[in-house]
Amino acid sequence: MTETTPLNDIIASRIARQGRITFADFMAACLYEPGLGYYTSPGRKVGAEGDFYTSITVHASYGRVVAREIAQMWRNMGSPAGFTLVECGAGNGRLACDIMDFLAEREPVMHQSLRLVLVEQEPSLESAQREMLAVHIDSLSWLSPDEFASGSFTFSGCLYSNELIDALPTHRVVMTSDGLKEVYVTCTNGEYAEEAGEPSTPELEAYLKRVAVELHPGQQAEVNLNAPKWLASAARALQRGFILTIDYGYTAHELYTPLRKLGTLLCYYRHQTEENPYLRLGLQDITSHVDFTTLMEYGEELGLQNAWFGEQYRFLMSAGIIEELEDLERSDVSDEEKLRLRLTLKKLIVPQGGMGDTFRVLIQSKRVTAPRLLCQRRIGG
């Protein structure tokens, strides 16, 4: 069953005025329409009370391992006095808090002059973030996505994101006997439908050609033109340092395989997956898997170097999850609690059936010569 929401009439009226719209425009409205979109309206999205879990919600050790790697980045840059952390899409601030707590505890010299900037679309989240990060409030500031992309903000340090790019509005295409077509959204008498038409921009075909992908007849796919645009803004803002991207996705060869005939678009609502994006407009999340090949190749054109790419379990194992488990064993919590926490952390690193290989980690650097990162260590050595 569907739920009628304020967005139904707004998007329907938009289509009535201007005609069919691209799926990217439809998705943008569902997720980011001011005050009404999934990410621009109040309400908990993540965790038991939300619609989905992320690695952040599993345990603080996830953020602590990310913090270990960020501290290593700081050392690779010569331990500068001015180091800025930027998180895009910080949610309630849980990951930022876990990172800052670790740095305050284990890296006091770094933490002393650290600046944390949260780039956030939803204004109502600032109060939640302010509360979550109350201990670190003197280091904290905010930017809107428009301010971040304007070119006026620059920094040296590390920009990180967790499950951000999968939620950027994406175009959808389908290969037909007449060539590549784009999927458009129409609306008649309040009922949404899809129709194929000529691509709204030549960038769609150029994107697939760039990653050497040729879709098979009948194959649908997502083409996220917003991902490279976001990366361009990030690379422009970063003067020196690192960009750390964590998300679910694949290389282009894996992402656009004929086995994924319908693409990777999914919706999430109350911990259930939904394939129909035309239900509960503004109330359910809409995502698509990330094309990491484009991020890596386009990043090189932007002056970024690919320092490391791999599955989340490899990143966590090399960057410090073992040390976190050892700290747990040395702690004075009960044996029962230690077992519970071990099983909890297992979700982060199990390759099959857990989050270990569903998520990938990409680290790109700029003006840092031959960085030596923790995740580059051989697992077990």
C-alpha positions as CSV (number, residue, x, y, z in Angstrom):
1,M,0.0,0.0,0.0
2,T,1.1,3.5,-0.6
3,E,1.0,6.5,1.7
4,T,-0.1,9.9,0.3
5,T,2.5,12.5,1.3
6,P,2.8,16.2,0.6
7,L,5.3,15.4,-2.0
8,N,2.9,13.5,-4.1
9,D,1.0,16.6,-5.2
10,I,4.1,18.8,-5.5
11,I,5.9,16.4,-7.9
12,A,2.7,15.7,-9.8
13,S,2.1,19.4,-10.3
14,R,5.7,19.9,-11.4
15,I,5.2,17.2,-14.0
16,A,1.9,18.7,-15.1
17,R,3.6,22.1,-15.7
18,Q,6.8,21.1,-17.4
19,G,6.2,17.6,-18.6
20,R,8.0,14.4,-17.8
21,I,11.1,14.7,-15.5
22,T,14.3,12.7,-15.3
23,F,14.5,10.1,-12.6
24,A,17.4,12.1,-11.1
25,D,15.0,15.1,-10.7
26,F,12.3,12.8,-9.2
27,M,14.9,11.3,-6.7
28,A,16.2,14.8,-5.8
29,A,12.7,15.8,-4.8
30,C,12.0,12.7,-2.8
31,L,15.3,13.0,-0.9
32,Y,16.0,16.7,-0.8
33,E,12.9,18.8,-1.3
34,P,13.2,21.5,1.3
35,G,11.4,20.5,4.5
36,L,9.7,17.5,2.8
37,G,12.4,15.2,1.4
38,Y,13.7,12.1,3.1
39,Y,17.0,13.8,4.1
40,T,15.6,17.3,4.6
41,S,12.8,16.6,7.0
42,P,13.0,15.9,10.7
43,G,13.0,12.3,12.0
44,R,15.4,9.5,12.7
45,K,16.6,7.7,9.6
46,V,19.4,5.4,10.9
47,G,19.4,2.8,13.6
48,A,16.7,0.7,15.3
49,E,14.2,3.6,15.2
50,G,15.0,4.5,11.6
51,D,14.9,2.7,8.2
52,F,18.3,1.1,7.9
53,Y,21.5,0.4,9.8
54,T,25.0,1.6,8.8
55,S,28.4,0.5,10.1
56,I,28.3,3.6,12.4
57,T,25.4,2.2,14.3
58,V,27.0,-1.2,14.9
59,H,29.7,-0.1,17.5
60,A,31.9,2.9,18.3
61,S,34.9,0.8,17.3
62,Y,34.1,1.5,13.6
63,G,34.6,5.2,14.1
64,R,37.7,4.5,16.3
65,V,39.3,2.6,13.5
66,V,38.6,5.4,11.0
67,A,40.1,7.8,13.6
68,R,43.3,5.6,13.7
69,E,43.6,6.0,9.9
70,I,42.9,9.8,10.1
71,A,45.7,10.1,12.7
72,Q,48.0,8.3,10.4
73,M,47.1,10.7,7.6
74,W,47.9,13.6,9.9
75,R,51.4,12.1,10.5
76,N,51.9,11.6,6.7
77,M,51.3,15.3,6.3
78,G,54.0,16.1,8.9
79,S,51.7,16.4,11.9
80,P,50.6,20.0,11.0
81,A,49.2,22.3,13.7
82,G,46.2,23.2,11.5
83,F,44.3,20.0,10.5
84,T,40.7,20.1,9.4
85,L,38.2,17.2,9.4
86,V,35.3,17.6,7.1
87,E,32.3,15.2,7.2
88,C,29.7,15.3,4.4
89,G,26.4,14.0,5.5
90,A,27.0,13.6,9.2
91,G,23.5,12.5,10.2
92,N,23.2,12.8,14.0
93,G,26.9,13.2,14.4
94,R,27.6,9.7,15.8
95,L,30.6,8.9,13.5
96,A,32.1,12.3,14.1
97,C,31.7,11.9,17.8
98,D,33.4,8.4,17.8
99,I,36.3,9.8,15.8
100,M,36.7,12.9,17.9
101,D,36.5,10.9,21.2
102,F,39.3,8.6,20.0
103,L,41.5,11.5,18.9
104,A,41.0,13.3,22.2
105,E,41.9,10.2,24.1
106,R,44.8,8.8,21.9
107,E,46.0,11.7,19.9
108,P,45.9,14.8,22.2
109,V,48.4,16.8,20.3
110,M,46.5,16.4,17.1
111,H,43.1,17.0,18.8
112,Q,44.3,20.2,20.4
113,S,44.2,22.2,17.2
114,L,41.7,20.1,15.3
115,R,38.8,21.7,13.4
116,L,35.7,19.7,12.6
117,V,33.4,21.0,9.8
118,L,30.0,19.2,9.2
119,V,28.5,19.7,5.7
120,E,24.8,19.1,6.2
121,Q,21.7,19.5,4.1
122,E,19.1,19.2,6.9
123,P,19.1,22.2,9.2
124,S,17.2,20.4,12.0
125,L,20.1,18.0,12.4
126,E,22.4,20.7,13.8
127,S,20.8,20.5,17.2
128,A,21.2,16.7,17.3
129,Q,24.8,17.1,16.2
130,R,25.5,19.9,18.7
131,E,24.2,17.6,21.5
132,M,26.1,14.6,20.3
133,L,29.3,16.5,19.9
134,A,28.9,18.8,23.0
135,V,32.3,17.8,24.4
136,H,33.9,18.9,21.2
137,I,31.8,22.0,20.5
138,D,34.7,24.4,20.5
139,S,36.1,22.6,17.4
140,L,32.8,22.4,15.5
141,S,31.4,24.4,12.7
142,W,28.8,23.9,9.9
143,L,28.5,24.4,6.1
144,S,25.6,24.0,3.8
145,P,26.2,21.9,0.7
146,D,25.9,25.0,-1.4
147,E,28.6,26.8,0.6
148,F,30.8,23.7,0.3
149,A,30.4,23.6,-3.4
150,S,30.8,27.3,-4.0
151,G,34.6,27.2,-4.1
152,S,34.9,29.7,-1.2
153,F,35.7,27.0,1.4
154,T,39.2,25.5,1.4
155,F,41.0,23.3,3.9
156,S,43.9,21.0,4.5
157,G,43.3,17.7,6.3
158,C,40.8,14.9,5.6
159,L,37.3,14.9,4.1
160,Y,35.4,11.7,4.9
161,S,31.9,10.4,4.1
162,N,30.0,7.3,5.0
163,E,27.1,6.3,2.7
164,L,26.8,9.7,1.1
165,I,27.3,9.1,-2.6
166,D,24.8,6.3,-2.9
167,A,22.1,8.8,-2.0
168,L,23.0,11.4,-4.6
169,P,20.3,11.7,-7.2
170,T,21.0,9.4,-10.2
171,H,19.8,9.2,-13.8
172,R,18.4,5.8,-15.0
173,V,19.0,4.5,-18.5
174,V,18.0,1.5,-20.5
175,M,19.5,0.0,-23.7
176,T,17.0,-0.6,-26.5
177,S,17.1,-1.7,-30.1
178,D,17.2,2.0,-31.0
179,G,20.2,2.6,-28.7
180,L,20.6,4.1,-25.2
181,K,17.4,5.7,-23.8
182,E,16.8,7.5,-20.5
183,V,14.0,6.6,-18.0
184,Y,11.7,9.5,-17.4
185,V,9.0,9.8,-14.7
186,T,5.4,10.8,-15.8
187,C,2.2,11.2,-13.8
188,T,-1.4,10.8,-14.9
189,N,-4.3,11.2,-12.5
190,G,-1.9,11.0,-9.6
191,E,-0.4,7.7,-10.8
192,Y,3.4,7.7,-11.4
193,A,4.8,5.8,-14.4
194,E,8.0,5.5,-16.3
195,E,8.7,6.0,-20.0
196,A,11.8,5.8,-22.1
197,G,13.0,8.7,-24.2
198,E,16.1,10.3,-25.7
199,P,18.7,11.1,-23.1
200,S,18.4,14.5,-21.4
201,T,22.1,15.0,-21.8
202,P,24.9,13.5,-23.9
203,E,26.8,13.1,-20.6
204,L,25.0,9.9,-20.0
205,E,26.4,8.1,-23.0
206,A,29.8,9.7,-22.5
207,Y,29.8,8.4,-18.9
208,L,29.3,4.8,-19.9
209,K,31.9,5.1,-22.8
210,R,34.4,6.6,-20.3
211,V,34.3,3.5,-18.1
212,A,34.2,1.2,-21.2
213,V,30.7,-0.2,-20.5
214,E,28.3,-1.3,-23.2
215,L,24.9,-2.3,-21.8
216,H,23.1,-5.3,-23.2
217,P,19.6,-5.0,-24.9
218,G,17.0,-4.6,-22.2
219,Q,19.5,-3.8,-19.5
220,Q,18.7,-1.0,-17.1
221,A,21.4,0.9,-15.1
222,E,22.0,4.0,-13.0
223,V,24.3,6.8,-14.2
224,N,25.2,9.1,-11.3
225,L,26.4,12.3,-12.8
226,N,26.2,13.9,-9.4
227,A,29.0,11.7,-8.0
228,P,31.8,13.2,-10.1
229,K,30.4,16.7,-9.6
230,W,30.5,16.2,-5.8
231,L,34.1,14.8,-6.1
232,A,35.1,17.9,-8.1
233,S,33.8,20.2,-5.3
234,A,35.7,18.1,-2.7
235,A,38.9,18.1,-4.7
236,R,38.6,21.9,-5.2
237,A,38.1,22.5,-1.5
238,L,41.0,20.2,-0.4
239,Q,44.3,22.0,-0.6
240,R,46.3,19.2,0.8
241,G,45.4,15.9,2.5
242,F,43.0,13.0,1.9
243,I,39.4,12.1,0.8
244,L,38.1,9.0,2.5
245,T,34.9,7.5,0.9
246,I,33.0,4.6,2.4
247,D,29.9,3.3,0.6
248,Y,28.4,0.2,-1.0
249,G,29.3,-0.2,-4.6
250,Y,31.6,-1.8,-7.1
251,T,34.1,-1.1,-9.9
252,A,32.3,-0.2,-13.1
253,H,33.0,-3.7,-14.6
254,E,31.2,-5.3,-11.6
255,L,28.4,-2.6,-11.4
256,Y,27.3,-2.7,-15.0
257,T,27.5,-6.5,-15.5
258,P,24.6,-8.0,-17.5
259,L,23.7,-10.0,-14.4
260,R,22.3,-6.8,-12.9
261,K,19.7,-6.4,-15.7
262,L,17.5,-4.0,-13.6
263,G,20.4,-2.0,-12.1
264,T,20.9,-1.5,-8.3
265,L,18.2,1.0,-7.3
266,L,16.7,0.2,-3.9
267,C,14.5,1.9,-1.3
268,Y,14.6,1.4,2.4
269,Y,11.7,1.8,4.8
270,R,11.6,0.6,8.4
271,H,14.4,-1.9,7.8
272,Q,12.6,-3.4,4.7
273,T,13.9,-3.2,1.2
274,E,11.5,-1.9,-1.5
275,E,12.0,-1.9,-5.2
276,N,9.2,0.6,-6.0
277,P,10.5,4.2,-5.6
278,Y,7.0,5.7,-6.3
279,L,5.7,4.7,-2.8
280,R,5.8,6.9,0.3
281,L,7.4,9.8,-1.4
282,G,9.7,11.6,1.0
283,L,9.3,8.8,3.6
284,Q,11.6,6.1,2.2
285,D,15.2,6.2,1.3
286,I,16.2,5.8,-2.3
287,T,19.8,4.6,-3.2
288,S,21.9,3.2,-5.9
289,H,25.3,1.5,-5.7
290,V,28.5,3.6,-6.2
291,D,30.7,3.4,-9.3
292,F,34.1,3.5,-7.7
293,T,35.9,3.3,-11.1
294,T,34.6,6.8,-12.0
295,L,35.6,8.2,-8.7
296,M,39.1,6.9,-9.1
297,E,39.6,7.8,-12.7
298,Y,38.0,11.2,-12.5
299,G,39.8,11.9,-9.2
300,E,43.1,11.5,-11.0
301,E,42.0,14.1,-13.6
302,L,41.3,16.4,-10.6
303,G,44.8,16.0,-9.2
304,L,44.0,13.2,-6.7
305,Q,46.0,10.1,-6.3
306,N,44.4,6.7,-5.5
307,A,46.1,5.7,-2.3
308,W,44.0,2.7,-1.4
309,F,40.8,0.9,-2.5
310,G,39.2,-2.3,-1.2
311,E,36.6,-4.0,0.8
312,Q,35.6,-2.6,4.3
313,Y,36.8,-5.8,6.1
314,R,40.3,-5.4,4.6
315,F,40.3,-1.7,5.6
316,L,39.2,-2.5,9.2
317,M,41.5,-5.5,9.6
318,S,44.5,-3.6,8.5
319,A,43.7,-0.2,10.1
320,G,43.0,-1.3,13.6
321,I,40.0,-3.5,14.4
322,I,42.3,-6.1,15.8
323,E,43.7,-3.5,18.2
324,E,40.2,-2.6,19.2
325,L,39.4,-6.2,19.9
326,E,42.6,-6.5,22.0
327,D,41.6,-3.4,24.0
328,L,38.2,-5.0,24.6
329,E,39.9,-8.2,25.9
330,R,42.0,-6.1,28.3
331,S,39.0,-4.2,29.6
332,D,37.2,-5.0,32.8
333,V,33.8,-5.7,31.2
334,S,32.3,-9.1,31.9
335,D,33.0,-12.1,29.8
336,E,29.4,-12.1,28.7
337,E,29.7,-8.5,27.5
338,K,33.0,-9.2,25.7
339,L,31.3,-12.1,23.8
340,R,28.4,-9.8,22.9
341,L,30.8,-7.1,21.6
342,R,32.9,-9.6,19.6
343,L,29.8,-10.8,17.9
344,T,28.7,-7.2,17.2
345,L,32.1,-6.3,15.7
346,K,32.0,-9.4,13.6
347,K,29.1,-7.8,11.5
348,L,31.6,-5.2,10.4
349,I,34.2,-7.6,9.0
350,V,32.4,-10.7,7.9
351,P,32.8,-10.8,4.1
352,Q,29.7,-12.8,3.3
353,G,26.4,-12.1,5.0
354,G,27.8,-9.1,6.9
355,M,29.0,-5.6,6.0
356,G,32.6,-6.7,5.3
357,D,32.5,-6.8,1.5
358,T,29.2,-5.0,0.8
359,F,31.0,-1.8,1.6
360,R,34.1,-0.5,-0.1
361,V,36.6,2.1,1.0
362,L,38.4,4.5,-1.3
363,I,41.2,6.8,0.0
364,Q,42.5,9.5,-2.3
365,S,45.3,11.9,-1.5
366,K,46.4,15.3,-2.7
367,R,49.9,16.8,-2.5
368,V,51.0,14.1,0.0
369,T,54.0,12.2,-1.3
370,A,53.9,8.4,-1.1
371,P,51.5,8.2,1.9
372,R,52.0,5.2,4.2
373,L,48.6,4.3,5.5
374,L,47.5,1.8,8.1
375,C,45.1,0.1,5.6
376,Q,48.1,-0.6,3.3
377,R,49.5,-3.0,5.9
378,R,49.3,-6.7,5.1
379,I,46.5,-8.3,7.1
380,G,48.1,-10.1,10.0
381,G,51.4,-8.4,9.6
